[in-house]
Amino acid sequence: MGYLTMAFWVEDFCVSRYSADYQAAVSSETPELVTLVLTAKEGKKTLFPKLEMSVLKAKSVPTRLAFYDDQGEKVRTLTFGDYTSEGGVLVPTEIKMVDHTKEDCWTRLLRKSVKVNEPIPDDVFTKEKLKK
């Protein structure tokens, strides 16, 4: 599913909420970090039956997301680093995906700039422009 040699999949850029498909339970906690185990809800079809998410308590942002297959093996790990506040939204400056099924092949995305909550003109979404 990866594109060229990227460890990311197209689906990695589509998920914004996990609560619709997964139920969460706290697996461990420190004063700075809480680790959640997310399991697929009954009747929900997901790419991964189990996820493990570490969340920085002070900012309520993820620092790590591990993906597990049907056998319980960790197959991918996504990390988020160095969050900055942009327009009131916390945004990571680095995102790294490691694919453990491909000799720990990894892809790192570095943010150089970002615009948050900028208006998008309606004409961007015309059928003609979307076909391009």
N, C-alpha and C positions, 0 to 999 in steps of 0.2 A: 503494500500500500504506500510505501514511501515514494517521494518524487525524486527522480534521479538518485543521488546518493544522500538525500536528506533523511534524517532520522524522524522528522515530523511527517505526519499524515495530514491530508486535507481536513479530515475530521477533527484534528487537534485545534483547528482554528474556528470551529463551529460551536463548541460547547461553551455556554456562558453560565449555566446552572446545572448542578448535579442533583438537586433536591427532587426533581421530577422522576428520576430514574433510580436513585439510590437512597438507602436509609443509612444514617450515620450513627456511630457509637464511639465514645471516647475510649481509646486504647491505652494512652499514657498522657501524662501532663507534667510539665515543669513550670516554674514561675514565668518563664518567657514563652513557652511553646506548648501547644496542645496537638496531639496526634489523633486523628480520626480514622476509623476503618469504615469505608463505605461499601455496602453490599447491594447488589441489584435487587430492586423491589420485586415481589411476586408478580409474575406475568409481564415484566418489562424485559425487552430484548436490548441488551447492551453489548458493546464490543468487548468489554472486560467485566467479568462477574464481581470482581473485587478491586477496590482502589484503597490506597493509604495516603492520607493527606496530612501534612504538617502545617500548622497555622501559627503565625506570629501573633500572640495575644494582644500586644500593645497596639497593633495596627489592623488586626483582623484581616490579614492577607496571607495567602499560601506561600510557603517557602519550598515545599517539595510535594510532588504527587507521584506515587508509584502505582504501576498498572500490573495486575496479576491475571494469569490465564486460568483456564478451567482446572488445571492441575495444581493451582496455588503457587506457581512459579512466577517470580517477578520478571516481567519481560521488557518493561520500559520504565524510565525514571525521568520526570520533568522537574527542573529546579528553576526558581525565580530568585533574582538577586537585586540588591541595591535599589530599593523602591524610592521614588521621589514623588512629591506632590505636584501634580500638573492640573491647574484649574480646579483644585479641590478634590482631584481623583488621584489615588495612589497607583503609580504605574512602575513596573519593574524596568530597570535599564538593561537587564540581561535575562534571557530565557534560554535554558539548555535542555535538550532532549537526548537521552542516551537509550539506544536500542540494544538490550542485552542479548537478543537473539542473533545479532549480527556483530559478534565480537566487540561489543560495547561501542559500536559506531555512534558518533554523536554529531549534533548540529547545534550551534550556538547562534542566537539572534541577539544583536546588540542594538539598542535604541539610541539613535543620535538626536532625534527630535520627535516631538509628538504634538498633535493638536487635539485637545479634548473638548467635546461638546460644541464643536464648530457647526454652524448651520450648513446643510447641504441643499443646494437648489433643487427644486422638483424636477427640472429638465434633465438632471443626471439620470433619472430612472425611466426615461421614455423607452419604448420598445426598440427604437432605432439605436439609441446609445447602448442599451443593454446587449444588443446583438454584436457589437464591436468587440 
